Amino acid sequence: MTAEPTALTLLAAADELLAATRSTRVERRDNTQLEALALAVSANLPVLLWGEPGIGKSSALQQLADRLEVPMETVIASIHEPSDFAGLPVVGDDPATQGVPMAPPDWAVRLAKRGYGLVFFDELSSAPPAVQAALLRVVLERRVGSLELPPAVRVVAAANPPSSAADGWHLSPPLANRFVHLHWTHDPAVVARGLAGTWPTADIPRVDPRKSASALARARGTLSGFLTARPGLAHHLPADAEARGGAWPSPRTWEMALRLLTFGMASDATRPALSTALIGAIGDGAGLELVNYLDELDLPDPNRVLANPDAFQLPTRGDRQLAFLTAIVSAVQSNTTRERWEAGWTVLGKAVEAGVPDVAARAAADLAAMRQPAWPVPATIDAFIDILSLSGALR
């Protein structure tokens, strides 16, 4: 007579079947939004994933954490109190002299002990304004109570549009302006293939240290040239509440764009991924203008030009001239030697020969400020003598 299976035996069989449903494999597939997420995370910028419920925002982030081999702490923002992020006061033996420290929550302590990882704030748009206000310090200063999160901890959040969020709120402009906003979508073909047992994975951009110095110089020149031509885009707070809760240009988000552009130029990131990340930082209008500007700009490597300045031909367009000369100054500043400094003046001499010394005037002032007392004054400086005297650079 066969014995009836016990409840534990039945559950063990059920668990085995459940494990089989979770067993899948991955295949490499181009995924712009996942690559843009990886680029922003690599640049250590806070990222906010916008998308309807159930489309895979959390699973995409878990996949990224697995690829990076870092732990992930998930915090459901909508079910927490402001004190969970600002810290709970703990009275010590002598608060009058020692003060009252703010105790951090357990997830922050675990990340601090590890020294690296991802913290994922889910359901951000369902968090009331008081909780969003408490999160400001976590996102901007990376402090939770009295605890400072290590530099290697990345911050990512997810939100549903207020129309589909439970008790949804628009994000406050100060909080929204601290994120790179990525709009998450799903591909029905990917879902169908995933349910058949194969889910996609995308390459993570890899930074090439050999490109880093030139990338920063080119990025500085590009954004300086762009905002000189379009000063109205330096700061633009949208008029309606919904737009203010998304990406929009401000000095803070332009700094984020500088970091994204630097990482994009220093890595093997694709242009669509970089464009998506830039638009997510500064908004659709400014972002699309910047992307078009990048497509037309195509700045040469400033370090290569400094190695052989006599062979360089100055661009004919004024915006390209300004962007490139700014990049030259930034490159010299990153590694200031007499040879590179003198090569910078040779490049500025090209602007004088081209009849546009006014374009190079600001670069000349910056370059003159780097001069060491023992370095001789280059002949090219004569063309800028008046403006440099007014700026005090020749004192």
Buried (B, 14 or more C-beta within 10 A) or exposed (E): EEEEEEEEEEEEEEEEEEEEEEEEEBEEBEBBBBBBBBBBBBBBBBBBBBBBEEBBBBEBBBBBBEBBEBBBBBBEBBEBEBBBBBBEBEEEEEEEEEEEBBBBBEBBBEBBEBEBBBBBBBBBBBBEEEBBBBBBBBBBEBBBBBBBBBEEBBBBBBBBBBEEBEEBBBBBBBBBBBBBBBBBEEBEEBEEBBEEEEBBBBBBBEBEEEBBBBBBBBBBBBBBBBBBBBEEBEEBEBEEEEBBBBBBBBEBBBEBBBBBBBBBBBBEBBEBBBBBBBBBBBBEBBBBBBBEBBEEBEBBBBBEBBEEBEEBEBBEEBBBBBBBBBBBBBBBBBEBEEEBBBBBBBBBBBBBEBEBBEBBBBBBBBBBEBBEEEEEEBEBBEBBEEBBEEBEBBE
